[in-house]
Amino acid sequence: MTNTDEFTGRTVVVTGAAGGIGGRYVAALTAAGADVVASDVAAATDAGTEMAGKATATGPGRAVFVPGDITSDADWEAVVGRAVTEFGRIDALVNNAAIYQGLGGKKHLTELTNDEWDRVLTVNVRGTWQAIRAVVPAMREAGGGRIVNISSTVARMGAPGFAHYVASKAAVDGLTRAAARELGPDRITVNGVAPGLVSDEATRTLNTDDYVAAAAKGRALGREMVPDDLVGAVLWLAGPSSGFVTGQTVVVDGGGVFT
């Protein structure tokens, strides 16, 4: 388990922070001693502010919520500005924001509209790139940093019904490798975490109970995956002990997919 000594004095930006998984990252990071700027869309401000308050109350790190659309450069200026003003630096970014539950349901690739395709690729890929671009100057000022992009095992499995989502996560994997090459000279590592199917509200909205149960049965560890299963990998890649690891995407799914 990550100890507080590793994250004390370090500032981490977490996107998509108001949801169950993003909120779990924020709580784990503050518990490990990090100061966290948690961000999500403006509609999630109440939930995000409450989540950040709870994380700060349990500490020892602090968390603040800043509303922001990851595809808006102006919003990124506000998020980065708050991080630097409040905590003095940015050491890590957890690129968690993406459209998943908002997909609305499964569709055959021939039934997807251009607008549906563009919306998912804009948020999940362009937004991930915009987040990286936004934090790099502050990381350079800090002498380096860690970027953790949240991908998905669907990029390897080609899960049916979500062609636009699958394509977006495959693109995130490629962006992770390209960014690792380009940002290595700045002592910034870029890695990914690819979760399997997480048994949470978003998954239950889009998948049947039988589908979730089958995914659990197909794992080497033979159980459903919960948000806490992701925390260890994300904190390791966001912290100093992973300093010589870059360009990698770590699969976390209990042995359903081997790479």
Short mmCIF file of the C-alpha atoms (twelve columns), coordinates in Angstrom:
data_MODEL
# 
_entry.id   MODEL 
# 
loop_
_atom_site.group_PDB 
_atom_site.id 
_atom_site.type_symbol 
_atom_site.label_atom_id 
_atom_site.label_alt_id 
_atom_site.label_comp_id 
_atom_site.label_asym_id 
_atom_site.label_seq_id 
_atom_site.Cartn_x 
_atom_site.Cartn_y 
_atom_site.Cartn_z 
_atom_site.pdbx_PDB_model_num 
ATOM 1   C CA . MET A 1   0.000   0.000   0.000   1 
ATOM 2   C CA . THR A 2   1.223   3.483   -0.844  1 
ATOM 3   C CA . ASN A 3   2.373   5.358   2.254   1 
ATOM 4   C CA . THR A 4   1.806   9.000   3.020   1 
ATOM 5   C CA . ASP A 5   5.495   9.827   2.707   1 
ATOM 6   C CA . GLU A 6   5.318   9.268   -1.066  1 
ATOM 7   C CA . PHE A 7   2.507   11.745  -1.671  1 
ATOM 8   C CA . THR A 8   3.075   14.366  1.002   1 
ATOM 9   C CA . GLY A 9   3.666   17.704  -0.718  1 
ATOM 10  C CA . ARG A 10  2.489   16.384  -4.079  1 
ATOM 11  C CA . THR A 11  -0.488  17.726  -6.028  1 
ATOM 12  C CA . VAL A 12  -2.651  15.509  -8.214  1 
ATOM 13  C CA . VAL A 13  -5.368  16.533  -10.684 1 
ATOM 14  C CA . VAL A 14  -8.165  13.988  -11.109 1 
ATOM 15  C CA . THR A 15  -10.760 14.344  -13.872 1 
ATOM 16  C CA . GLY A 16  -14.166 12.696  -13.849 1 
ATOM 17  C CA . ALA A 17  -13.851 12.977  -10.094 1 
ATOM 18  C CA . ALA A 18  -17.498 13.212  -9.066  1 
ATOM 19  C CA . GLY A 19  -18.362 9.663   -10.123 1 
ATOM 20  C CA . GLY A 20  -17.923 6.568   -8.009  1 
ATOM 21  C CA . ILE A 21  -14.568 5.497   -9.425  1 
ATOM 22  C CA . GLY A 22  -13.143 9.014   -9.718  1 
ATOM 23  C CA . GLY A 23  -14.245 9.804   -6.189  1 
ATOM 24  C CA . ARG A 24  -12.500 6.684   -4.968  1 
ATOM 25  C CA . TYR A 25  -9.237  7.878   -6.538  1 
ATOM 26  C CA . VAL A 26  -9.604  11.235  -4.803  1 
ATOM 27  C CA . ALA A 27  -10.255 9.616   -1.422  1 
ATOM 28  C CA . ALA A 28  -7.304  7.246   -1.795  1 
ATOM 29  C CA . LEU A 29  -4.945  10.016  -2.874  1 
ATOM 30  C CA . THR A 30  -5.841  12.319  0.018   1 
ATOM 31  C CA . ALA A 31  -5.530  9.368   2.399   1 
ATOM 32  C CA . ALA A 32  -2.038  8.845   0.985   1 
ATOM 33  C CA . GLY A 33  -1.150  12.479  1.736   1 
ATOM 34  C CA . ALA A 34  -1.686  14.121  -1.654  1 
ATOM 35  C CA . ASP A 35  -3.408  17.427  -2.263  1 
ATOM 36  C CA . VAL A 36  -5.991  16.883  -4.995  1 
ATOM 37  C CA . VAL A 37  -7.741  19.129  -7.480  1 
ATOM 38  C CA . ALA A 38  -10.855 17.149  -8.368  1 
ATOM 39  C CA . SER A 39  -12.671 18.169  -11.533 1 
ATOM 40  C CA . ASP A 40  -15.851 17.175  -13.334 1 
ATOM 41  C CA . VAL A 41  -18.577 18.804  -15.396 1 
ATOM 42  C CA . ALA A 42  -20.446 21.755  -13.903 1 
ATOM 43  C CA . ALA A 43  -23.597 19.672  -13.423 1 
ATOM 44  C CA . ALA A 44  -21.676 17.549  -10.921 1 
ATOM 45  C CA . THR A 45  -20.553 20.515  -8.795  1 
ATOM 46  C CA . ASP A 46  -22.679 19.682  -5.759  1 
ATOM 47  C CA . ALA A 47  -21.641 16.028  -5.713  1 
ATOM 48  C CA . GLY A 48  -18.016 16.904  -6.419  1 
ATOM 49  C CA . THR A 49  -17.844 19.558  -3.721  1 
ATOM 50  C CA . GLU A 50  -19.332 17.156  -1.168  1 
ATOM 51  C CA . MET A 51  -16.898 14.407  -2.198  1 
ATOM 52  C CA . ALA A 52  -13.896 16.750  -1.917  1 
ATOM 53  C CA . GLY A 53  -15.053 17.908  1.497   1 
ATOM 54  C CA . LYS A 54  -15.289 14.355  2.787   1 
ATOM 55  C CA . ALA A 55  -11.843 13.506  1.419   1 
ATOM 56  C CA . THR A 56  -10.347 16.570  3.106   1 
ATOM 57  C CA . ALA A 57  -12.065 15.784  6.397   1 
ATOM 58  C CA . THR A 58  -10.418 12.368  6.574   1 
ATOM 59  C CA . GLY A 59  -7.076  13.653  5.164   1 
ATOM 60  C CA . PRO A 60  -4.227  14.005  5.689   1 
ATOM 61  C CA . GLY A 61  -4.229  15.479  2.185   1 
ATOM 62  C CA . ARG A 62  -6.670  18.126  1.011   1 
ATOM 63  C CA . ALA A 63  -9.074  18.130  -1.932  1 
ATOM 64  C CA . VAL A 64  -10.823 20.961  -3.750  1 
ATOM 65  C CA . PHE A 65  -13.422 20.643  -6.498  1 
ATOM 66  C CA . VAL A 66  -13.173 22.741  -9.659  1 
ATOM 67  C CA . PRO A 67  -15.873 22.336  -12.331 1 
ATOM 68  C CA . GLY A 68  -14.516 21.803  -15.812 1 
ATOM 69  C CA . ASP A 69  -15.252 20.290  -19.206 1 
ATOM 70  C CA . ILE A 70  -12.138 18.403  -20.334 1 
ATOM 71  C CA . THR A 71  -12.722 19.542  -23.915 1 
ATOM 72  C CA . SER A 72  -12.637 23.227  -22.940 1 
ATOM 73  C CA . ASP A 73  -9.276  25.004  -22.922 1 
ATOM 74  C CA . ALA A 74  -10.769 27.812  -20.836 1 
ATOM 75  C CA . ASP A 75  -11.912 25.325  -18.217 1 
ATOM 76  C CA . TRP A 76  -8.462  23.756  -18.186 1 
ATOM 77  C CA . GLU A 77  -6.924  27.158  -17.513 1 
ATOM 78  C CA . ALA A 78  -9.188  27.411  -14.472 1 
ATOM 79  C CA . VAL A 79  -8.328  23.911  -13.211 1 
ATOM 80  C CA . VAL A 80  -4.573  24.344  -13.638 1 
ATOM 81  C CA . GLY A 81  -4.716  27.871  -12.226 1 
ATOM 82  C CA . ARG A 82  -6.514  26.655  -9.111  1 
ATOM 83  C CA . ALA A 83  -4.011  23.841  -8.623  1 
ATOM 84  C CA . VAL A 84  -1.039  26.183  -8.824  1 
ATOM 85  C CA . THR A 85  -2.681  28.898  -6.730  1 
ATOM 86  C CA . GLU A 86  -3.987  26.551  -4.045  1 
ATOM 87  C CA . PHE A 87  -1.153  24.039  -3.837  1 
ATOM 88  C CA . GLY A 88  1.764   25.574  -5.738  1 
ATOM 89  C CA . ARG A 89  2.397   22.815  -8.266  1 
ATOM 90  C CA . ILE A 90  1.087   19.861  -10.272 1 
ATOM 91  C CA . ASP A 91  2.856   16.532  -9.903  1 
ATOM 92  C CA . ALA A 92  0.366   14.095  -11.393 1 
ATOM 93  C CA . LEU A 93  -2.737  13.838  -13.534 1 
ATOM 94  C CA . VAL A 94  -5.259  11.010  -13.409 1 
ATOM 95  C CA . ASN A 95  -7.076  11.249  -16.735 1 
ATOM 96  C CA . ASN A 96  -10.279 9.512   -15.661 1 
ATOM 97  C CA . ALA A 97  -13.043 11.513  -17.383 1 
ATOM 98  C CA . ALA A 98  -14.820 9.770   -20.256 1 
ATOM 99  C CA . ILE A 99  -18.243 9.065   -21.664 1 
ATOM 100 C CA . TYR A 100 -19.387 5.583   -20.654 1 
ATOM 101 C CA . GLN A 101 -22.658 5.585   -18.758 1 
ATOM 102 C CA . GLY A 102 -23.733 8.408   -21.050 1 
ATOM 103 C CA . LEU A 103 -23.554 6.070   -24.045 1 
ATOM 104 C CA . GLY A 104 -27.177 5.253   -23.255 1 
ATOM 105 C CA . GLY A 105 -27.099 1.645   -24.426 1 
ATOM 106 C CA . LYS A 106 -25.534 -0.789  -26.828 1 
ATOM 107 C CA . LYS A 107 -25.797 -0.279  -30.568 1 
ATOM 108 C CA . HIS A 108 -24.447 -2.176  -33.544 1 
ATOM 109 C CA . LEU A 109 -21.722 -0.165  -35.255 1 
ATOM 110 C CA . THR A 110 -23.918 0.227   -38.345 1 
ATOM 111 C CA . GLU A 111 -26.586 1.928   -36.209 1 
ATOM 112 C CA . LEU A 112 -24.336 4.556   -34.659 1 
ATOM 113 C CA . THR A 113 -24.795 8.105   -35.904 1 
ATOM 114 C CA . ASN A 114 -22.006 10.472  -36.844 1 
ATOM 115 C CA . ASP A 115 -22.926 12.675  -33.894 1 
ATOM 116 C CA . GLU A 116 -22.725 9.755   -31.440 1 
ATOM 117 C CA . TRP A 117 -19.329 8.739   -32.801 1 
ATOM 118 C CA . ASP A 118 -17.943 12.276  -32.746 1 
ATOM 119 C CA . ARG A 119 -19.200 12.961  -29.209 1 
ATOM 120 C CA . VAL A 120 -17.471 9.916   -27.726 1 
ATOM 121 C CA . LEU A 121 -14.207 10.410  -29.604 1 
ATOM 122 C CA . THR A 122 -14.165 14.129  -28.780 1 
ATOM 123 C CA . VAL A 123 -14.488 13.591  -25.040 1 
ATOM 124 C CA . ASN A 124 -12.588 10.339  -24.593 1 
ATOM 125 C CA . VAL A 125 -9.665  11.039  -26.926 1 
ATOM 126 C CA . ARG A 126 -9.417  14.758  -27.592 1 
ATOM 127 C CA . GLY A 127 -10.301 15.543  -23.981 1 
ATOM 128 C CA . THR A 128 -7.584  13.197  -22.742 1 
ATOM 129 C CA . TRP A 129 -5.054  14.918  -24.993 1 
ATOM 130 C CA . GLN A 130 -6.232  18.380  -23.914 1 
ATOM 131 C CA . ALA A 131 -5.793  17.390  -20.280 1 
ATOM 132 C CA . ILE A 132 -2.214  16.292  -20.923 1 
ATOM 133 C CA . ARG A 133 -1.429  19.450  -22.856 1 
ATOM 134 C CA . ALA A 134 -2.883  21.604  -20.092 1 
ATOM 135 C CA . VAL A 135 -0.843  20.169  -17.191 1 
ATOM 136 C CA . VAL A 136 2.523   19.744  -18.893 1 
ATOM 137 C CA . PRO A 137 3.789   23.327  -18.320 1 
ATOM 138 C CA . ALA A 138 3.163   23.068  -14.561 1 
ATOM 139 C CA . MET A 139 4.803   19.636  -14.464 1 
ATOM 140 C CA . ARG A 140 7.856   21.021  -16.221 1 
ATOM 141 C CA . GLU A 141 8.016   23.750  -13.577 1 
ATOM 142 C CA . ALA A 142 7.848   21.054  -10.893 1 
ATOM 143 C CA . GLY A 143 10.739  19.147  -12.497 1 
ATOM 144 C CA . GLY A 144 8.673   16.258  -13.828 1 
ATOM 145 C CA . GLY A 145 5.410   14.467  -13.302 1 
ATOM 146 C CA . ARG A 146 3.156   11.456  -13.710 1 
ATOM 147 C CA . ILE A 147 0.253   11.099  -16.126 1 
ATOM 148 C CA . VAL A 148 -2.138  8.171   -15.762 1 
ATOM 149 C CA . ASN A 149 -4.660  7.673   -18.554 1 
ATOM 150 C CA . ILE A 150 -7.634  5.446   -17.794 1 
ATOM 151 C CA . SER A 151 -8.180  3.087   -20.713 1 
ATOM 152 C CA . SER A 152 -10.243 -0.133  -20.801 1 
ATOM 153 C CA . THR A 153 -9.863  -3.816  -21.578 1 
ATOM 154 C CA . VAL A 154 -12.469 -3.368  -24.328 1 
ATOM 155 C CA . ALA A 155 -9.659  -1.985  -26.491 1 
ATOM 156 C CA . ARG A 156 -8.178  -5.495  -26.432 1 
ATOM 157 C CA . MET A 157 -11.407 -7.508  -26.445 1 
ATOM 158 C CA . GLY A 158 -13.412 -5.568  -29.022 1 
ATOM 159 C CA . ALA A 159 -16.577 -5.783  -26.927 1 
ATOM 160 C CA . PRO A 160 -19.674 -5.604  -29.184 1 
ATOM 161 C CA . GLY A 161 -22.199 -2.804  -28.917 1 
ATOM 162 C CA . PHE A 162 -19.734 -0.011  -28.143 1 
ATOM 163 C CA . ALA A 163 -17.622 0.412   -31.283 1 
ATOM 164 C CA . HIS A 164 -17.113 4.136   -30.706 1 
ATOM 165 C CA . TYR A 165 -16.137 3.577   -27.057 1 
ATOM 166 C CA . VAL A 166 -13.795 0.700   -27.979 1 
ATOM 167 C CA . ALA A 167 -12.138 2.839   -30.649 1 
ATOM 168 C CA . SER A 168 -11.732 5.720   -28.208 1 
ATOM 169 C CA . LYS A 169 -9.974  3.576   -25.624 1 
ATOM 170 C CA . ALA A 170 -7.683  2.043   -28.245 1 
ATOM 171 C CA . ALA A 171 -6.773  5.603   -29.215 1 
ATOM 172 C CA . VAL A 172 -6.024  6.429   -25.568 1 
ATOM 173 C CA . ASP A 173 -3.579  3.500   -25.492 1 
ATOM 174 C CA . GLY A 174 -1.806  4.876   -28.565 1 
ATOM 175 C CA . LEU A 175 -1.772  8.392   -27.130 1 
ATOM 176 C CA . THR A 176 -0.215  7.027   -23.939 1 
ATOM 177 C CA . ARG A 177 2.713   5.592   -25.882 1 
ATOM 178 C CA . ALA A 178 3.186   8.679   -28.054 1 
ATOM 179 C CA . ALA A 179 3.036   11.025  -25.074 1 
ATOM 180 C CA . ALA A 180 5.506   8.877   -23.152 1 
ATOM 181 C CA . ARG A 181 8.036   9.287   -25.972 1 
ATOM 182 C CA . GLU A 182 7.537   13.024  -26.290 1 
ATOM 183 C CA . LEU A 183 7.415   13.877  -22.588 1 
ATOM 184 C CA . GLY A 184 10.202  11.609  -21.386 1 
ATOM 185 C CA . PRO A 185 12.841  14.356  -21.808 1 
ATOM 186 C CA . ASP A 186 10.768  16.464  -19.379 1 
ATOM 187 C CA . ARG A 187 10.914  13.678  -16.759 1 
ATOM 188 C CA . ILE A 188 7.185   13.161  -17.193 1 
ATOM 189 C CA . THR A 189 6.010   9.550   -17.314 1 
ATOM 190 C CA . VAL A 190 2.813   8.604   -19.127 1 
ATOM 191 C CA . ASN A 191 1.100   5.308   -18.419 1 
ATOM 192 C CA . GLY A 192 -2.354  3.818   -18.617 1 
ATOM 193 C CA . VAL A 193 -4.584  1.643   -16.498 1 
ATOM 194 C CA . ALA A 194 -7.070  -0.567  -18.343 1 
ATOM 195 C CA . PRO A 195 -9.873  -1.737  -16.066 1 
ATOM 196 C CA . GLY A 196 -12.061 -4.687  -16.831 1 
ATOM 197 C CA . LEU A 197 -15.798 -4.498  -16.311 1 
ATOM 198 C CA . VAL A 198 -16.374 -2.752  -12.967 1 
ATOM 199 C CA . SER A 199 -19.542 -3.666  -11.101 1 
ATOM 200 C CA . ASP A 200 -20.861 -0.172  -10.484 1 
ATOM 201 C CA . GLU A 201 -23.875 1.934   -11.394 1 
ATOM 202 C CA . ALA A 202 -22.574 2.797   -14.862 1 
ATOM 203 C CA . THR A 203 -21.976 -0.851  -15.723 1 
ATOM 204 C CA . ARG A 204 -25.393 -1.916  -14.420 1 
ATOM 205 C CA . THR A 205 -27.031 0.786   -16.534 1 
ATOM 206 C CA . LEU A 206 -25.511 -0.541  -19.754 1 
ATOM 207 C CA . ASN A 207 -25.214 -4.285  -19.109 1 
ATOM 208 C CA . THR A 208 -27.450 -7.061  -17.828 1 
ATOM 209 C CA . ASP A 209 -26.760 -8.889  -14.573 1 
ATOM 210 C CA . ASP A 210 -26.025 -12.038 -16.603 1 
ATOM 211 C CA . TYR A 211 -23.379 -10.171 -18.617 1 
ATOM 212 C CA . VAL A 212 -21.690 -8.886  -15.465 1 
ATOM 213 C CA . ALA A 213 -21.791 -12.354 -13.888 1 
ATOM 214 C CA . ALA A 214 -20.280 -13.927 -17.012 1 
ATOM 215 C CA . ALA A 215 -17.425 -11.391 -16.963 1 
ATOM 216 C CA . ALA A 216 -16.705 -12.281 -13.338 1 
ATOM 217 C CA . LYS A 217 -16.761 -16.008 -14.052 1 
ATOM 218 C CA . GLY A 218 -14.281 -15.585 -16.914 1 
ATOM 219 C CA . ARG A 219 -11.629 -14.045 -14.654 1 
ATOM 220 C CA . ALA A 220 -8.799  -16.024 -13.120 1 
ATOM 221 C CA . LEU A 221 -9.837  -14.588 -9.744  1 
ATOM 222 C CA . GLY A 222 -13.477 -15.436 -10.432 1 
ATOM 223 C CA . ARG A 223 -15.263 -12.457 -8.892  1 
ATOM 224 C CA . GLU A 224 -16.831 -9.134  -9.785  1 
ATOM 225 C CA . MET A 225 -14.538 -6.120  -9.964  1 
ATOM 226 C CA . VAL A 226 -15.120 -3.111  -7.693  1 
ATOM 227 C CA . PRO A 227 -13.660 0.429   -7.840  1 
ATOM 228 C CA . ASP A 228 -11.216 -0.264  -4.998  1 
ATOM 229 C CA . ASP A 229 -9.509  -2.867  -7.193  1 
ATOM 230 C CA . LEU A 230 -8.123  -0.020  -9.336  1 
ATOM 231 C CA . VAL A 231 -6.697  2.128   -6.570  1 
ATOM 232 C CA . GLY A 232 -3.359  0.365   -6.117  1 
ATOM 233 C CA . ALA A 233 -2.337  0.542   -9.771  1 
ATOM 234 C CA . VAL A 234 -3.449  4.157   -10.187 1 
ATOM 235 C CA . LEU A 235 -1.634  5.363   -7.061  1 
ATOM 236 C CA . TRP A 236 1.520   3.470   -7.977  1 
ATOM 237 C CA . LEU A 237 1.650   5.004   -11.454 1 
ATOM 238 C CA . ALA A 238 0.788   8.471   -10.080 1 
ATOM 239 C CA . GLY A 239 3.497   8.329   -7.414  1 
ATOM 240 C CA . PRO A 240 7.285   8.547   -7.287  1 
ATOM 241 C CA . SER A 241 7.967   4.813   -6.991  1 
ATOM 242 C CA . SER A 242 6.979   4.214   -10.638 1 
ATOM 243 C CA . GLY A 243 9.543   6.688   -11.923 1 
ATOM 244 C CA . PHE A 244 11.189  4.339   -14.442 1 
ATOM 245 C CA . VAL A 245 7.925   3.026   -15.915 1 
ATOM 246 C CA . THR A 246 6.472   4.838   -18.921 1 
ATOM 247 C CA . GLY A 247 4.502   4.087   -22.073 1 
ATOM 248 C CA . GLN A 248 2.792   1.102   -20.465 1 
ATOM 249 C CA . THR A 249 -0.881  0.253   -20.007 1 
ATOM 250 C CA . VAL A 250 -1.491  -1.980  -17.022 1 
ATOM 251 C CA . VAL A 251 -4.537  -4.252  -17.237 1 
ATOM 252 C CA . VAL A 252 -6.444  -4.536  -13.961 1 
ATOM 253 C CA . ASP A 253 -9.260  -7.036  -14.311 1 
ATOM 254 C CA . GLY A 254 -8.537  -10.069 -12.158 1 
ATOM 255 C CA . GLY A 255 -7.091  -12.133 -14.966 1 
ATOM 256 C CA . GLY A 256 -9.813  -11.863 -17.586 1 
ATOM 257 C CA . VAL A 257 -7.383  -10.534 -20.199 1 
ATOM 258 C CA . PHE A 258 -3.682  -11.362 -20.315 1 
ATOM 259 C CA . THR A 259 -1.262  -9.125  -22.235 1 
# 
